[in-house]
Amino acid sequence: MSGDSWEEAPAQYPPNDRAAQRNITDGYIDLLRYLRPAQRRGLTARLANGYYEGWRPSREELADLIAVELGLLTWAESVERGQARRAGHQPVSVIGRIKARAH
C-alpha cells in the first residue's frame, strides 16, 4: 500500500482495530491540535464532507482555514490566498504564526 489512497485503507486497517484505522485528519493532526475541541470537530467534519466532494486540501490550505478559526486571518484573506495559489503564486505560510500563537 502506497499510503496515498483512502480506497485501499479497509484492507490495511481492520474495522475492529480502532487504533489502526486511518482518519481524514491524519496528515494534519499537528495543525489541528491548536484548535479547541469543538473547532477541531467542525473542521474534521468539513474535511470529511469535502473529501466526498473531491476536495483534497494541501497543508497550507488547511493552515489558512485554521488561521481563520484562530483569528489570524480573515475569511476574505483566506479566499485571496486560495485565489493566489490557483494562479500559481505561493502565499507566505501561516503555519509559523499558528504555532507561535500557541506559545
Biopython code that builds the backbone (N, CA, C, O; Angstrom):
import numpy as np
from Bio.PDB.StructureBuilder import StructureBuilder

atoms = [
    (1, "MET", "N", (0.846, -1.188, 0.000)),
    (1, "MET", "CA", (0.000, 0.000, 0.000)),
    (1, "MET", "C", (0.875, 1.230, 0.000)),
    (1, "MET", "O", (1.815, 1.340, 0.787)),
    (2, "SER", "N", (0.562, 2.148, -0.882)),
    (2, "SER", "CA", (1.374, 3.352, -1.014)),
    (2, "SER", "C", (1.079, 4.378, 0.063)),
    (2, "SER", "O", (1.900, 5.260, 0.319)),
    (3, "GLY", "N", (-0.088, 4.279, 0.703)),
    (3, "GLY", "CA", (-0.458, 5.248, 1.722)),
    (3, "GLY", "C", (-1.163, 6.464, 1.147)),
    (3, "GLY", "O", (-1.590, 7.348, 1.889)),
    (4, "ASP", "N", (-1.286, 6.512, -0.184)),
    (4, "ASP", "CA", (-1.905, 7.660, -0.827)),
    (4, "ASP", "C", (-3.385, 7.470, -1.104)),
    (4, "ASP", "O", (-4.081, 8.445, -1.390)),
    (5, "SER", "N", (-3.876, 6.266, -1.030)),
    (5, "SER", "CA", (-5.250, 6.014, -1.427)),
    (5, "SER", "C", (-6.113, 5.603, -0.251)),
    (5, "SER", "O", (-5.820, 4.628, 0.441)),
    (6, "TRP", "N", (-7.182, 6.358, -0.030)),
    (6, "TRP", "CA", (-8.121, 6.008, 1.037)),
    (6, "TRP", "C", (-8.882, 4.753, 0.666)),
    (6, "TRP", "O", (-9.333, 4.014, 1.542)),
    (7, "GLU", "N", (-9.031, 4.503, -0.640)),
    (7, "GLU", "CA", (-9.782, 3.339, -1.067)),
    (7, "GLU", "C", (-9.086, 2.044, -0.649)),
    (7, "GLU", "O", (-9.748, 1.019, -0.487)),
    (8, "GLU", "N", (-7.778, 2.073, -0.475)),
    (8, "GLU", "CA", (-7.030, 0.892, -0.059)),
    (8, "GLU", "C", (-7.097, 0.664, 1.447)),
    (8, "GLU", "O", (-6.753, -0.420, 1.918)),
    (9, "ALA", "N", (-7.523, 1.643, 2.193)),
    (9, "ALA", "CA", (-7.455, 1.605, 3.651)),
    (9, "ALA", "C", (-8.151, 0.412, 4.306)),
    (9, "ALA", "O", (-7.571, -0.159, 5.230)),
    (10, "PRO", "N", (-9.366, -0.012, 3.891)),
    (10, "PRO", "CA", (-10.025, -1.101, 4.625)),
    (10, "PRO", "C", (-9.208, -2.379, 4.712)),
    (10, "PRO", "O", (-9.260, -3.067, 5.732)),
    (11, "ALA", "N", (-8.458, -2.715, 3.674)),
    (11, "ALA", "CA", (-7.664, -3.940, 3.714)),
    (11, "ALA", "C", (-6.527, -3.838, 4.724)),
    (11, "ALA", "O", (-6.144, -4.840, 5.328)),
    (12, "GLN", "N", (-5.997, -2.661, 4.909)),
    (12, "GLN", "CA", (-4.872, -2.470, 5.805)),
    (12, "GLN", "C", (-5.281, -2.111, 7.229)),
    (12, "GLN", "O", (-4.511, -2.316, 8.167)),
    (13, "TYR", "N", (-6.458, -1.590, 7.389)),
    (13, "TYR", "CA", (-6.895, -1.111, 8.685)),
    (13, "TYR", "C", (-8.209, -1.788, 9.054)),
    (13, "TYR", "O", (-9.280, -1.270, 8.736)),
    (14, "PRO", "N", (-8.145, -2.932, 9.716)),
    (14, "PRO", "CA", (-9.361, -3.676, 10.049)),
    (14, "PRO", "C", (-10.334, -2.832, 10.860)),
    (14, "PRO", "O", (-9.919, -2.089, 11.749)),
    (15, "PRO", "N", (-11.637, -2.943, 10.558)),
    (15, "PRO", "CA", (-12.629, -2.127, 11.250)),
    (15, "PRO", "C", (-12.663, -2.332, 12.756)),
    (15, "PRO", "O", (-13.074, -1.430, 13.486)),
    (16, "ASN", "N", (-12.244, -3.492, 13.237)),
    (16, "ASN", "CA", (-12.286, -3.759, 14.673)),
    (16, "ASN", "C", (-11.066, -3.228, 15.410)),
    (16, "ASN", "O", (-11.048, -3.227, 16.641)),
    (17, "ASP", "N", (-10.062, -2.783, 14.699)),
    (17, "ASP", "CA", (-8.851, -2.252, 15.317)),
    (17, "ASP", "C", (-8.865, -0.738, 15.192)),
    (17, "ASP", "O", (-8.228, -0.171, 14.304)),
    (18, "ARG", "N", (-9.599, -0.087, 16.094)),
    (18, "ARG", "CA", (-9.819, 1.362, 16.012)),
    (18, "ARG", "C", (-8.501, 2.148, 16.020)),
    (18, "ARG", "O", (-8.395, 3.163, 15.332)),
    (19, "ALA", "N", (-7.521, 1.711, 16.767)),
    (19, "ALA", "CA", (-6.252, 2.434, 16.848)),
    (19, "ALA", "C", (-5.535, 2.448, 15.505)),
    (19, "ALA", "O", (-4.774, 3.377, 15.233)),
    (20, "ALA", "N", (-5.752, 1.456, 14.667)),
    (20, "ALA", "CA", (-5.050, 1.355, 13.401)),
    (20, "ALA", "C", (-5.831, 1.979, 12.242)),
    (20, "ALA", "O", (-5.292, 2.092, 11.141)),
    (21, "GLN", "N", (-7.073, 2.383, 12.456)),
    (21, "GLN", "CA", (-7.867, 2.952, 11.380)),
    (21, "GLN", "C", (-7.335, 4.310, 10.967)),
    (21, "GLN", "O", (-6.949, 5.128, 11.803)),
    (22, "ARG", "N", (-7.321, 4.533, 9.665)),
    (22, "ARG", "CA", (-6.918, 5.852, 9.167)),
    (22, "ARG", "C", (-8.029, 6.838, 9.403)),
    (22, "ARG", "O", (-9.207, 6.481, 9.420)),
    (23, "ASN", "N", (-7.646, 8.077, 9.584)),
    (23, "ASN", "CA", (-8.588, 9.152, 9.830)),
    (23, "ASN", "C", (-8.321, 10.249, 8.818)),
    (23, "ASN", "O", (-7.175, 10.454, 8.416)),
    (24, "ILE", "N", (-9.338, 10.942, 8.410)),
    (24, "ILE", "CA", (-9.204, 12.013, 7.419)),
    (24, "ILE", "C", (-8.243, 13.102, 7.888)),
    (24, "ILE", "O", (-7.703, 13.848, 7.071)),
    (25, "THR", "N", (-8.029, 13.197, 9.188)),
    (25, "THR", "CA", (-7.165, 14.246, 9.738)),
    (25, "THR", "C", (-5.719, 13.804, 9.933)),
    (25, "THR", "O", (-4.894, 14.605, 10.373)),
    (26, "ASP", "N", (-5.391, 12.571, 9.623)),
    (26, "ASP", "CA", (-4.051, 12.054, 9.908)),
    (26, "ASP", "C", (-2.921, 12.951, 9.415)),
    (26, "ASP", "O", (-1.932, 13.133, 10.125)),
    (27, "GLY", "N", (-3.045, 13.508, 8.230)),
    (27, "GLY", "CA", (-1.980, 14.345, 7.675)),
    (27, "GLY", "C", (-1.916, 15.754, 8.245)),
    (27, "GLY", "O", (-1.005, 16.519, 7.929)),
    (28, "TYR", "N", (-2.889, 16.092, 9.089)),
    (28, "TYR", "CA", (-2.979, 17.456, 9.592)),
    (28, "TYR", "C", (-3.019, 17.538, 11.116)),
    (28, "TYR", "O", (-3.204, 18.621, 11.672)),
    (29, "ILE", "N", (-2.850, 16.427, 11.783)),
    (29, "ILE", "CA", (-3.062, 16.372, 13.236)),
    (29, "ILE", "C", (-2.206, 17.391, 13.988)),
    (29, "ILE", "O", (-2.641, 17.937, 15.002)),
    (30, "ASP", "N", (-0.997, 17.649, 13.500)),
    (30, "ASP", "CA", (-0.125, 18.607, 14.177)),
    (30, "ASP", "C", (-0.682, 20.031, 14.093)),
    (30, "ASP", "O", (-0.433, 20.839, 14.988)),
    (31, "LEU", "N", (-1.422, 20.348, 13.046)),
    (31, "LEU", "CA", (-2.023, 21.676, 12.911)),
    (31, "LEU", "C", (-3.347, 21.762, 13.656)),
    (31, "LEU", "O", (-3.659, 22.787, 14.263)),
    (32, "LEU", "N", (-4.117, 20.697, 13.608)),
    (32, "LEU", "CA", (-5.436, 20.693, 14.244)),
    (32, "LEU", "C", (-5.355, 20.785, 15.763)),
    (32, "LEU", "O", (-6.320, 21.190, 16.410)),
    (33, "ARG", "N", (-4.229, 20.418, 16.330)),
    (33, "ARG", "CA", (-4.113, 20.435, 17.794)),
    (33, "ARG", "C", (-4.181, 21.846, 18.386)),
    (33, "ARG", "O", (-4.369, 22.010, 19.591)),
    (34, "TYR", "N", (-4.028, 22.854, 17.539)),
    (34, "TYR", "CA", (-4.092, 24.236, 18.018)),
    (34, "TYR", "C", (-5.537, 24.745, 18.155)),
    (34, "TYR", "O", (-5.774, 25.834, 18.679)),
    (35, "LEU", "N", (-6.481, 23.951, 17.683)),
    (35, "LEU", "CA", (-7.892, 24.334, 17.778)),
    (35, "LEU", "C", (-8.524, 23.781, 19.046)),
    (35, "LEU", "O", (-8.075, 22.771, 19.587)),
    (36, "ARG", "N", (-9.564, 24.448, 19.511)),
    (36, "ARG", "CA", (-10.365, 23.910, 20.611)),
    (36, "ARG", "C", (-11.106, 22.678, 20.092)),
    (36, "ARG", "O", (-11.315, 22.558, 18.884)),
    (37, "PRO", "N", (-11.507, 21.766, 20.967)),
    (37, "PRO", "CA", (-12.172, 20.528, 20.514)),
    (37, "PRO", "C", (-13.358, 20.758, 19.575)),
    (37, "PRO", "O", (-13.490, 20.051, 18.576)),
    (38, "ALA", "N", (-14.209, 21.719, 19.873)),
    (38, "ALA", "CA", (-15.370, 21.967, 19.010)),
    (38, "ALA", "C", (-14.930, 22.456, 17.623)),
    (38, "ALA", "O", (-15.509, 22.065, 16.610)),
    (39, "GLN", "N", (-13.907, 23.310, 17.585)),
    (39, "GLN", "CA", (-13.387, 23.785, 16.303)),
    (39, "GLN", "C", (-12.780, 22.627, 15.515)),
    (39, "GLN", "O", (-12.979, 22.511, 14.306)),
    (40, "ARG", "N", (-12.045, 21.782, 16.212)),
    (40, "ARG", "CA", (-11.405, 20.624, 15.576)),
    (40, "ARG", "C", (-12.461, 19.682, 14.986)),
    (40, "ARG", "O", (-12.313, 19.202, 13.862)),
    (41, "ARG", "N", (-13.521, 19.423, 15.751)),
    (41, "ARG", "CA", (-14.586, 18.550, 15.241)),
    (41, "ARG", "C", (-15.248, 19.162, 14.009)),
    (41, "ARG", "O", (-15.542, 18.462, 13.040)),
    (42, "GLY", "N", (-15.479, 20.471, 14.053)),
    (42, "GLY", "CA", (-16.091, 21.142, 12.917)),
    (42, "GLY", "C", (-15.233, 21.071, 11.667)),
    (42, "GLY", "O", (-15.736, 20.817, 10.573)),
    (43, "LEU", "N", (-13.942, 21.294, 11.832)),
    (43, "LEU", "CA", (-13.047, 21.242, 10.678)),
    (43, "LEU", "C", (-12.890, 19.807, 10.180)),
    (43, "LEU", "O", (-12.758, 19.582, 8.977)),
    (44, "THR", "N", (-12.901, 18.848, 11.083)),
    (44, "THR", "CA", (-12.845, 17.439, 10.684)),
    (44, "THR", "C", (-14.079, 17.080, 9.863)),
    (44, "THR", "O", (-13.969, 16.389, 8.850)),
    (45, "ALA", "N", (-15.244, 17.540, 10.288)),
    (45, "ALA", "CA", (-16.472, 17.292, 9.533)),
    (45, "ALA", "C", (-16.390, 17.932, 8.148)),
    (45, "ALA", "O", (-16.829, 17.349, 7.157)),
    (46, "ARG", "N", (-15.829, 19.125, 8.094)),
    (46, "ARG", "CA", (-15.656, 19.812, 6.811)),
    (46, "ARG", "C", (-14.711, 19.042, 5.892)),
    (46, "ARG", "O", (-14.960, 18.922, 4.693)),
    (47, "LEU", "N", (-13.623, 18.520, 6.465)),
    (47, "LEU", "CA", (-12.687, 17.711, 5.684)),
    (47, "LEU", "C", (-13.368, 16.454, 5.146)),
    (47, "LEU", "O", (-13.203, 16.101, 3.979)),
    (48, "ALA", "N", (-14.128, 15.788, 6.003)),
    (48, "ALA", "CA", (-14.802, 14.553, 5.596)),
    (48, "ALA", "C", (-15.820, 14.836, 4.496)),
    (48, "ALA", "O", (-15.876, 14.116, 3.499)),
    (49, "ASN", "N", (-16.614, 15.870, 4.672)),
    (49, "ASN", "CA", (-17.597, 16.233, 3.663)),
    (49, "ASN", "C", (-16.905, 16.602, 2.356)),
    (49, "ASN", "O", (-17.309, 16.158, 1.281)),
    (50, "GLY", "N", (-15.872, 17.406, 2.457)),
    (50, "GLY", "CA", (-15.130, 17.827, 1.278)),
    (50, "GLY", "C", (-14.471, 16.665, 0.556)),
    (50, "GLY", "O", (-14.377, 16.663, -0.671)),
    (51, "TYR", "N", (-14.015, 15.680, 1.314)),
    (51, "TYR", "CA", (-13.374, 14.504, 0.708)),
    (51, "TYR", "C", (-14.321, 13.842, -0.287)),
    (51, "TYR", "O", (-13.917, 13.479, -1.391)),
    (52, "TYR", "N", (-15.570, 13.690, 0.106)),
    (52, "TYR", "CA", (-16.549, 13.041, -0.766)),
    (52, "TYR", "C", (-16.979, 13.934, -1.924)),
    (52, "TYR", "O", (-17.630, 13.467, -2.859)),
    (53, "GLU", "N", (-16.625, 15.191, -1.870)),
    (53, "GLU", "CA", (-16.883, 16.111, -2.975)),
    (53, "GLU", "C", (-15.634, 16.335, -3.823)),
    (53, "GLU", "O", (-15.637, 17.152, -4.744)),
    (54, "GLY", "N", (-14.560, 15.596, -3.501)),
    (54, "GLY", "CA", (-13.332, 15.678, -4.284)),
    (54, "GLY", "C", (-12.311, 16.686, -3.793)),
    (54, "GLY", "O", (-11.316, 16.938, -4.472)),
    (55, "TRP", "N", (-12.544, 17.273, -2.612)),
    (55, "TRP", "CA", (-11.618, 18.277, -2.074)),
    (55, "TRP", "C", (-10.490, 17.590, -1.326)),
    (55, "TRP", "O", (-10.733, 16.815, -0.401)),
    (56, "ARG", "N", (-9.256, 17.872, -1.726)),
    (56, "ARG", "CA", (-8.064, 17.354, -1.056)),
    (56, "ARG", "C", (-7.162, 18.543, -0.745)),
    (56, "ARG", "O", (-6.267, 18.859, -1.529)),
    (57, "PRO", "N", (-7.383, 19.206, 0.390)),
    (57, "PRO", "CA", (-6.614, 20.419, 0.678)),
    (57, "PRO", "C", (-5.144, 20.130, 0.972)),
    (57, "PRO", "O", (-4.796, 19.098, 1.545)),
    (58, "SER", "N", (-4.309, 21.054, 0.569)),
    (58, "SER", "CA", (-2.895, 20.961, 0.941)),
    (58, "SER", "C", (-2.776, 21.376, 2.407)),
    (58, "SER", "O", (-3.724, 21.905, 2.987)),
    (59, "ARG", "N", (-1.613, 21.134, 2.999)),
    (59, "ARG", "CA", (-1.382, 21.570, 4.379)),
    (59, "ARG", "C", (-1.527, 23.087, 4.487)),
    (59, "ARG", "O", (-2.060, 23.594, 5.474)),
    (60, "GLU", "N", (-1.057, 23.804, 3.479)),
    (60, "GLU", "CA", (-1.140, 25.260, 3.503)),
    (60, "GLU", "C", (-2.587, 25.736, 3.426)),
    (60, "GLU", "O", (-2.966, 26.690, 4.105)),
    (61, "GLU", "N", (-3.394, 25.073, 2.603)),
    (61, "GLU", "CA", (-4.819, 25.442, 2.528)),
    (61, "GLU", "C", (-5.507, 25.197, 3.865)),
    (61, "GLU", "O", (-6.282, 26.029, 4.337)),
    (62, "LEU", "N", (-5.217, 24.059, 4.464)),
    (62, "LEU", "CA", (-5.831, 23.766, 5.753)),
    (62, "LEU", "C", (-5.307, 24.716, 6.826)),
    (62, "LEU", "O", (-6.058, 25.133, 7.707)),
    (63, "ALA", "N", (-4.023, 25.057, 6.755)),
    (63, "ALA", "CA", (-3.460, 26.016, 7.712)),
    (63, "ALA", "C", (-4.181, 27.354, 7.613)),
    (63, "ALA", "O", (-4.411, 28.012, 8.628)),
    (64, "ASP", "N", (-4.540, 27.759, 6.396)),
    (64, "ASP", "CA", (-5.293, 29.005, 6.238)),
    (64, "ASP", "C", (-6.640, 28.911, 6.951)),
    (64, "ASP", "O", (-7.046, 29.855, 7.628)),
    (65, "LEU", "N", (-7.339, 27.781, 6.808)),
    (65, "LEU", "CA", (-8.636, 27.615, 7.477)),
    (65, "LEU", "C", (-8.478, 27.630, 8.997)),
    (65, "LEU", "O", (-9.306, 28.194, 9.713)),
    (66, "ILE", "N", (-7.415, 27.009, 9.472)),
    (66, "ILE", "CA", (-7.148, 27.018, 10.912)),
    (66, "ILE", "C", (-6.835, 28.439, 11.377)),
    (66, "ILE", "O", (-7.280, 28.865, 12.443)),
    (67, "ALA", "N", (-6.069, 29.164, 10.571)),
    (67, "ALA", "CA", (-5.744, 30.551, 10.909)),
    (67, "ALA", "C", (-7.005, 31.410, 10.979)),
    (67, "ALA", "O", (-7.090, 32.316, 11.808)),
    (68, "VAL", "N", (-7.976, 31.136, 10.126)),
    (68, "VAL", "CA", (-9.247, 31.859, 10.190)),
    (68, "VAL", "C", (-9.946, 31.521, 11.505)),
    (68, "VAL", "O", (-10.445, 32.416, 12.187)),
    (69, "GLU", "N", (-9.986, 30.249, 11.863)),
    (69, "GLU", "CA", (-10.613, 29.826, 13.123)),
    (69, "GLU", "C", (-9.953, 30.491, 14.328)),
    (69, "GLU", "O", (-10.620, 30.813, 15.312)),
    (70, "LEU", "N", (-8.647, 30.691, 14.243)),
    (70, "LEU", "CA", (-7.897, 31.279, 15.360)),
    (70, "LEU", "C", (-7.878, 32.809, 15.322)),
    (70, "LEU", "O", (-7.342, 33.446, 16.229)),
    (71, "GLY", "N", (-8.456, 33.394, 14.286)),
    (71, "GLY", "CA", (-8.477, 34.846, 14.178)),
    (71, "GLY", "C", (-7.192, 35.446, 13.644)),
    (71, "GLY", "O", (-6.970, 36.650, 13.775)),
    (72, "LEU", "N", (-6.342, 34.627, 13.046)),
    (72, "LEU", "CA", (-5.079, 35.122, 12.493)),
    (72, "LEU", "C", (-5.230, 35.634, 11.067)),
    (72, "LEU", "O", (-4.438, 36.457, 10.608)),
    (73, "LEU", "N", (-6.246, 35.147, 10.371)),
    (73, "LEU", "CA", (-6.593, 35.600, 9.024)),
    (73, "LEU", "C", (-8.092, 35.860, 9.000)),
    (73, "LEU", "O", (-8.849, 35.242, 9.749)),
    (74, "THR", "N", (-8.511, 36.763, 8.150)),
    (74, "THR", "CA", (-9.946, 36.927, 7.917)),
    (74, "THR", "C", (-10.358, 35.927, 6.838)),
    (74, "THR", "O", (-9.524, 35.365, 6.128)),
    (75, "TRP", "N", (-11.674, 35.725, 6.740)),
    (75, "TRP", "CA", (-12.159, 34.827, 5.691)),
    (75, "TRP", "C", (-11.764, 35.380, 4.311)),
    (75, "TRP", "O", (-11.372, 34.617, 3.428)),
    (76, "ALA", "N", (-11.866, 36.701, 4.127)),
    (76, "ALA", "CA", (-11.507, 37.322, 2.850)),
    (76, "ALA", "C", (-10.027, 37.092, 2.519)),
    (76, "ALA", "O", (-9.680, 36.822, 1.369)),
    (77, "GLU", "N", (-9.164, 37.200, 3.524)),
    (77, "GLU", "CA", (-7.729, 36.948, 3.290)),
    (77, "GLU", "C", (-7.498, 35.502, 2.880)),
    (77, "GLU", "O", (-6.683, 35.225, 2.000)),
    (78, "SER", "N", (-8.208, 34.588, 3.510)),
    (78, "SER", "CA", (-8.082, 33.171, 3.170)),
    (78, "SER", "C", (-8.509, 32.918, 1.724)),
    (78, "SER", "O", (-7.856, 32.167, 1.001)),
    (79, "VAL", "N", (-9.602, 33.545, 1.313)),
    (79, "VAL", "CA", (-10.084, 33.400, -0.068)),
    (79, "VAL", "C", (-9.056, 33.969, -1.046)),
    (79, "VAL", "O", (-8.777, 33.356, -2.076)),
    (80, "GLU", "N", (-8.488, 35.142, -0.730)),
    (80, "GLU", "CA", (-7.466, 35.753, -1.591)),
    (80, "GLU", "C", (-6.248, 34.842, -1.718)),
    (80, "GLU", "O", (-5.677, 34.703, -2.800)),
    (81, "ARG", "N", (-5.863, 34.232, -0.620)),
    (81, "ARG", "CA", (-4.697, 33.330, -0.636)),
    (81, "ARG", "C", (-4.984, 32.099, -1.510)),
    (81, "ARG", "O", (-4.108, 31.620, -2.230)),
    (82, "GLY", "N", (-6.213, 31.602, -1.436)),
    (82, "GLY", "CA", (-6.600, 30.472, -2.286)),
    (82, "GLY", "C", (-6.576, 30.846, -3.760)),
    (82, "GLY", "O", (-6.137, 30.060, -4.599)),
    (83, "GLN", "N", (-7.044, 32.041, -4.069)),
    (83, "GLN", "CA", (-7.018, 32.525, -5.451)),
    (83, "GLN", "C", (-5.582, 32.671, -5.941)),
    (83, "GLN", "O", (-5.277, 32.343, -7.088)),
    (84, "ALA", "N", (-4.708, 33.160, -5.079)),
    (84, "ALA", "CA", (-3.290, 33.303, -5.443)),
    (84, "ALA", "C", (-2.676, 31.937, -5.745)),
    (84, "ALA", "O", (-1.918, 31.790, -6.704)),
    (85, "ARG", "N", (-3.004, 30.945, -4.927)),
    (85, "ARG", "CA", (-2.480, 29.588, -5.173)),
    (85, "ARG", "C", (-2.945, 29.062, -6.528)),
    (85, "ARG", "O", (-2.160, 28.502, -7.292)),
    (86, "ARG", "N", (-4.231, 29.250, -6.812)),
    (86, "ARG", "CA", (-4.767, 28.770, -8.096)),
    (86, "ARG", "C", (-4.124, 29.500, -9.277)),
    (86, "ARG", "O", (-4.052, 28.958, -10.379)),
    (87, "ALA", "N", (-3.661, 30.721, -9.046)),
    (87, "ALA", "CA", (-2.983, 31.498, -10.096)),
    (87, "ALA", "C", (-1.497, 31.149, -10.190)),
    (87, "ALA", "O", (-0.777, 31.713, -11.014)),
    (88, "GLY", "N", (-1.039, 30.219, -9.345)),
    (88, "GLY", "CA", (0.355, 29.781, -9.414)),
    (88, "GLY", "C", (1.298, 30.481, -8.457)),
    (88, "GLY", "O", (2.511, 30.280, -8.526)),
    (89, "HIS", "N", (0.762, 31.297, -7.568)),
    (89, "HIS", "CA", (1.585, 32.003, -6.580)),
    (89, "HIS", "C", (1.466, 31.288, -5.238)),
    (89, "HIS", "O", (0.421, 30.723, -4.914)),
    (90, "GLN", "N", (2.526, 31.318, -4.478)),
    (90, "GLN", "CA", (2.517, 30.675, -3.163)),
    (90, "GLN", "C", (2.578, 31.734, -2.071)),
    (90, "GLN", "O", (3.633, 32.327, -1.846)),
    (91, "PRO", "N", (1.458, 31.981, -1.390)),
    (91, "PRO", "CA", (1.479, 32.967, -0.296)),
    (91, "PRO", "C", (2.404, 32.519, 0.833)),
    (91, "PRO", "O", (2.711, 31.334, 0.967)),
    (92, "VAL", "N", (2.834, 33.462, 1.624)),
    (92, "VAL", "CA", (3.671, 33.157, 2.787)),
    (92, "VAL", "C", (2.886, 32.244, 3.725)),
    (92, "VAL", "O", (1.715, 32.497, 4.012)),
    (93, "SER", "N", (3.520, 31.205, 4.191)),
    (93, "SER", "CA", (2.872, 30.224, 5.069)),
    (93, "SER", "C", (2.432, 30.857, 6.386)),
    (93, "SER", "O", (3.124, 31.710, 6.941)),
    (94, "VAL", "N", (1.271, 30.426, 6.876)),
    (94, "VAL", "CA", (0.784, 30.881, 8.181)),
    (94, "VAL", "C", (1.056, 29.853, 9.276)),
    (94, "VAL", "O", (0.710, 30.073, 10.437)),
    (95, "ILE", "N", (1.666, 28.750, 8.915)),
    (95, "ILE", "CA", (1.901, 27.684, 9.898)),
    (95, "ILE", "C", (2.741, 28.192, 11.064)),
    (95, "ILE", "O", (2.449, 27.871, 12.216)),
    (96, "GLY", "N", (3.767, 28.971, 10.789)),
    (96, "GLY", "CA", (4.596, 29.530, 11.858)),
    (96, "GLY", "C", (3.794, 30.431, 12.793)),
    (96, "GLY", "O", (4.000, 30.407, 14.006)),
    (97, "ARG", "N", (2.887, 31.220, 12.236)),
    (97, "ARG", "CA", (2.037, 32.094, 13.060)),
    (97, "ARG", "C", (1.095, 31.273, 13.932)),
    (97, "ARG", "O", (0.837, 31.628, 15.082)),
    (98, "ILE", "N", (0.586, 30.183, 13.385)),
    (98, "ILE", "CA", (-0.306, 29.305, 14.167)),
    (98, "ILE", "C", (0.442, 28.729, 15.359)),
    (98, "ILE", "O", (-0.051, 28.752, 16.487)),
    (99, "LYS", "N", (1.632, 28.217, 15.101)),
    (99, "LYS", "CA", (2.425, 27.607, 16.169)),
    (99, "LYS", "C", (2.873, 28.639, 17.197)),
    (99, "LYS", "O", (2.880, 28.361, 18.396)),
    (100, "ALA", "N", (3.246, 29.823, 16.736)),
    (100, "ALA", "CA", (3.701, 30.887, 17.646)),
    (100, "ALA", "C", (2.565, 31.358, 18.548)),
    (100, "ALA", "O", (2.797, 31.696, 19.709)),
    (101, "ARG", "N", (1.356, 31.383, 18.033)),
    (101, "ARG", "CA", (0.211, 31.838, 18.812)),
    (101, "ARG", "C", (-0.040, 30.909, 20.001)),
    (101, "ARG", "O", (-0.518, 31.350, 21.046)),
    (102, "ALA", "N", (0.275, 29.652, 19.843)),
    (102, "ALA", "CA", (0.011, 28.667, 20.904)),
    (102, "ALA", "C", (1.017, 28.798, 22.047)),
    (102, "ALA", "O", (0.762, 28.310, 23.148)),
    (103, "HIS", "N", (2.137, 29.437, 21.808)),
    (103, "HIS", "CA", (3.174, 29.505, 22.856)),
    (103, "HIS", "C", (3.116, 30.766, 23.635)),
    (103, "HIS", "O", (3.920, 30.967, 24.545)),
]
sb = StructureBuilder()
sb.init_structure("model")
sb.init_model(0)
sb.init_chain("A")
sb.init_seg("    ")
for serial, (resi, resn, name, xyz) in enumerate(atoms, 1):
    if name == "N":
        sb.init_residue(resn, " ", resi, " ")
    sb.init_atom(name, np.array(xyz, "f"), 0.0, 1.0, " ", f" {name:<3s}", serial, name[0])
structure = sb.get_structure()
